[in-house]
Structures are given as C-alpha cells and as structure tokens.
Amino acid sequence: MKLNKTYRAAIAVILTVVAISSCKKKSSDDDAAPLKPEPEQFLIDCRNAISNANSLLNGIIKVADTRTEQNTLVPLNEIWIQVGNTDAKASLYSSVHPDKTVQESADTCSQEVSAFTSELGLNRDLYDAIKNLSTTGMDDDAKRLVTVTLRDFTRSGVDKDDAAREKIKKFEDDILKTGQDFGNNITDDVRSIELDSEADLEGLPEDYITSHRPETAGGKFVITTDYPDSTPFFAYAKSDEARRRLMYEFKNRAYPKNLEILENLLTQRYELATLLGYDDWAAYITEDKMIRTKKAVAEFIDDTSNAAADRAEHEYATLLEARKKDDGAATSVGEWQKAYYEEIVKGSEYGLDSKTVREYFAAQKVKDGLLELVQDLYGVKFEKATDATLWHESVEAFDVFDAATKVKLGRIFLDLYPRENKYKHAAQFTLKDGIKDKQFPEGVLVCNFPEPSGDDPGLMEHDDVVTMFHEFGHLLHHIFGGQQKWKAFSGVATEWDFVEVPSQLFEEWAWDYKVLSRFAKHYKTDEVIPEELVVKMNAANKFGVGLQTRHQMFYASISLGYYNQNPENLDTTETLKTLQAKYSMYPYMEDTHFQTSFGHLDGYSAIYYTYMWSLVIAKDLLSVFRDSSNELDLLNPATMQEFREKILASGGSHDAADLVVNFLGRSFTSEAFKNWLSE
C-alpha cells in the first residue's frame, strides 16, 4: 500500500473506503505557503463533518415513503463522503504534518470518526432501511452496493443484541487508539549509531560520506535508522560490526513500548472477532478477500515457500561462500550481512556495481521522468497545481487531465523526502476519493527518498526507483478508479488482496532499458544509462529472488500467526523466532524485536500475504504486455490504455477475479510466478 492504510473494524464498506484511503491533502505551486491549521479549528471542522453526517443519517431513518435509491442510497453515499474526507485528512496529518500538536488533533479526529462509523455499522434502523430497498430498476452498480452493504452490516454485528453491539463499538474504538499508539511509536523512535572516523564508513559512496561528515572537528559520524541512511549503509558499509550495530537498533525500533501495545492489539481484535462469531481475527479478516479463508492463506504461504525453497538454498549458499572469503569460520549469513554480500555477489558474478548504478538516478530526473512516462503511456497530462495548499514546503502537487478530452481527472501530491515526525516508509495515501460530478480524487505519494540539496543531487538507489514506480501504481489506480458514482467503489476499492496488483505490475517498468533510458542520466555527465549496465542490473536482480520470497513468507507467517489464535498465551518474540527458522533463510538476530516496528501488524493485521498474492497475479497479467516474439513491450500505449480501462478505471465496481478475466480472457494462475522463480 501501503499503501499506508489504517484498518477499521467497522463495516467493511466504510472499512475499505476509509482504510485504503489513508491520507489526503491538497496540492500546491511553488509559491503556496505550507498549511498550518490551528489544532482547535481542525477539530471543529472534523466535528462539523460528523454532525452533518449525523443529520443525513437522521434523514434516512425518518423516510416514511417507499425506500428508493434517491432517498436512501444517495444520502448514505453522502455520509460516506463526509466521514471519508474527514478521516482521510486526519490520517494524512497524523502521518506527515510537521506540527506535533496537529498530529495529535488528527489522531483525536480519527478516533471520533471511528466512533461514528462504528455506530453507523451497528445501526439497526439504517440496516433495515437498506434491507427494505427494492433494487428493481437500479443499475448494476447500485445493486452491487446494496448487496455489499448488507453483507458488511452483517459482518459488523448489526444482528447482535444491544449489549453485544455496545461491546463491539468499544472494541472498535480501542483498536483504533491502540493502532495509533503502535504506529506513532514507530514514527517517533528514530535510532542511530555513532562512528568515530571516516574509516568506519569505508565502502560507502562519497556523496553519502560527505553528507554525514560531522560539522565540528572530532565530531561523530551519526547514522540513523531512517531509510535514506540505513539502506545504503547495510548495502555498502565494509564494517561488519557497524552494520550489526545499526541493524540491532533498526530491529528494535519502538521496543519495548510497542511490545505491550501489540499484545493489547492482538487481544482486542481476537475478542472482537469472537464476539462477532468467528474463531479468531484471521478468520474474520480473510472472509471478504479473494482468498476467503485463513486456511487458504496458510496453504498459500507454504506453497509459495516450497516453490522458492531450492532457489533460496542455492542463493544462501552463494552468500555464505562470499562471506567466508572475509571470515573463513563463518557458518551463517545474518540479516545485517545479507544486503552487503548480495552486493558482493552481484559484483563478482554479474559485474554489477550498485554504487555506479545510483549515479544515474538523481531524484529530480527520476521524478520528472516518471511523470513524463505516465503521460505518454496512459494518455494523461500533469499540470502543476496553482491553487493548492501544502502541509510542507517540500511537497508538490499536480492536476491530472485526460490528454485527449482535456477533462480533469484528479490531483496528486508528491511528499517524497524524510523529515522529523513523518511516516517512515513509502505509501500512497488518499486525500479524497473521487465521486463522479461531485469531487475529484486526490492522492498523496508519501516516501522517504534522498532529498536534493545544493550540490547533492539526491542520488537514489535503484530499489528506491522501483519503490517510486510501485507507489505510483497505487496513485494511478486511485485517480483512474476515482470516477465512480458510489464512494464505496471509488479508487483503490477492490478486495484488499488485489490492491497491490497494479503497483506490483508497474515495478516492471523500472527494469526496462527503453524506459530507463528516457530519464536515467549520469548526474555529472548527463550520459544516458548504458544498455549493458541495465542488462547487468536485470541479471543481478534475479539473484536473491528465492531468498526474498522466503523472507516475505516469514513476514506473512508472522502476520497470520499472531492473529489466527487466542493470543492469551502468545509470546510474540518466541513465535517470531519459530517462524523465522521455518520460513526465512536468515537466522534470528538475538535480542531483537522486529515485531514492534512491523507497522503492517496494525494496518494489514493478518493479511500481509496480500503482497505476494498480488505479485502472483501481476506476473500473470504481464503476459498481455508481451509481443509476438514473447518479448516485453512496455511502451505500447494501446496496451496500457486497455489496462487503464479494464482494471484501473473499474475501481471496486466489480470483483477482482472478474477484472482479471476481463483483462486476461481467463482466470489467473500461479504458473507465470513459479516460472519466474525458477528462471
């Protein structure tokens, strides 16, 4: 996603609409001043929106005439718009606003919106109103909305007695607050190590060393756990001890605070799920996904792990041999060593120097090149927004127009660089869901890439470039899918385990020479990236696929394993150790607590498997982009526009499985994915 998505334990319609839309804000031109709202006014606006939604709700309940689309569904849609806009703004501010008091007000707003949506999902009068609707004469979208809404009312516990519904509401409120605490602790806990001399940074690129030199003579070199610091350090720093120290801090972020908070979160969700009639939270949360059951998730994790096993074992043995050249007595490769020795192997076996690669990816050129590529492929035009308000001076905003019709489609925001108290990962946040003839979709790209400054071009690792393409795939889904009448179907509103498909697919474009040659130019000479270098990048990229797949299944097994049981006697650290030994090739790092900074345990809860599930589908969809010689043709606008219309523009108006059939002409299979693993 991340999409960064705050999962609500309210009715799944609202849950999907609000959760996958995590953030929202407006755009801006270079002269626009950062928005600094007073926390008091922020809450006033939030509460006014909830009050308006309550008035609409009362109007629906009081309808005495025959229930119709106009007197019931339309005002219900308006309720979802009101609370969705409000919650999205609060989610964004909580994650990215530079003023801590505004972040705190945003959290309060989210809590109050959650309380309202919980009550909405448990409102029997509203449920009866929708149940009494006649769908005769309605179009397919309206009929689907009625069906999905009634299903999700039932899942929310609307049929329980008054005492049970009150408990459900209390659980939902508590889960939101606990999740907020969990995420805020991760954001706030930026750790670091200190190094005595430049010799401790041997192996790192010169621009990295320059940017970390202490301001005073004799000062320490400080390396933080933020990604622009830690990612290159793990990959290039020659000092094994320094990498080990940084990894130790990285894997202990938010520890010990989040240990108890995570335990509370697991307990609250388990008790809510059992109150709703499910065995556990995993059983509840998988029910409305493509995969349907927690048993199927467990089978998928094992099947995928087994498919990657032979490759992973070979790759691990290769890394261990590389490590033995530095330490003949080595018997394992630790997590602080994997990135470093992957670079060694890619250099020795594939002739790739990633430090050379990054010299072709200056941040500004990558951003401009990506925007130009999307314009050409998808038939759109980006124009710098001139009426936008920003929450920080580094944020940019662009209006999106259909190039052929000149019709405005929406607005995007790019918040690309790290700062204090900002969300630490990469995600697409929703600012507004698009509603046909009512409001444009607005989406926000929140990342933490190296920021250009002075003579520093902000050189990106190629992995950063891939991440940017991935998150932009979410952004395009949000914009193109945001032309719906019903908010429940707007934007990234498919089943959650299909959400990552467009973004997983768009990563392929970041590996294609014809694509990269458009914008990947040396930051000093402006030389276009050599084709032979991209060939080496692709060859080297295949190394580690098995290891990465197994490690991702380790993450998925934690996600499922924490939520598919009564957590009363669950030791999260011991369970993590057991699952890491079963699925990952890398041994557990003693005295670390990765689970306390695994933010997806809140947002995705039991369904982290969705990333790999989506990759399976994406690899199958890629077949449509091959030419008659079975070569990838990624710069064919006609194919991309077909993808835009058949997948992205549909939003959540059809089941994801039907979208796949519409595009592929058949149901998806795992054959392409398994072939990719075995290449």
Order of alpha helices (4+ residues) and beta strands (2+ residues): alpha-alpha-alpha-alpha-alpha-alpha-alpha-beta-alpha-beta-alpha-alpha-alpha-alpha-alpha-alpha-alpha-alpha-beta-beta-beta-beta-beta-alpha-alpha-alpha-alpha-alpha-alpha-alpha-alpha-alpha-alpha-alpha
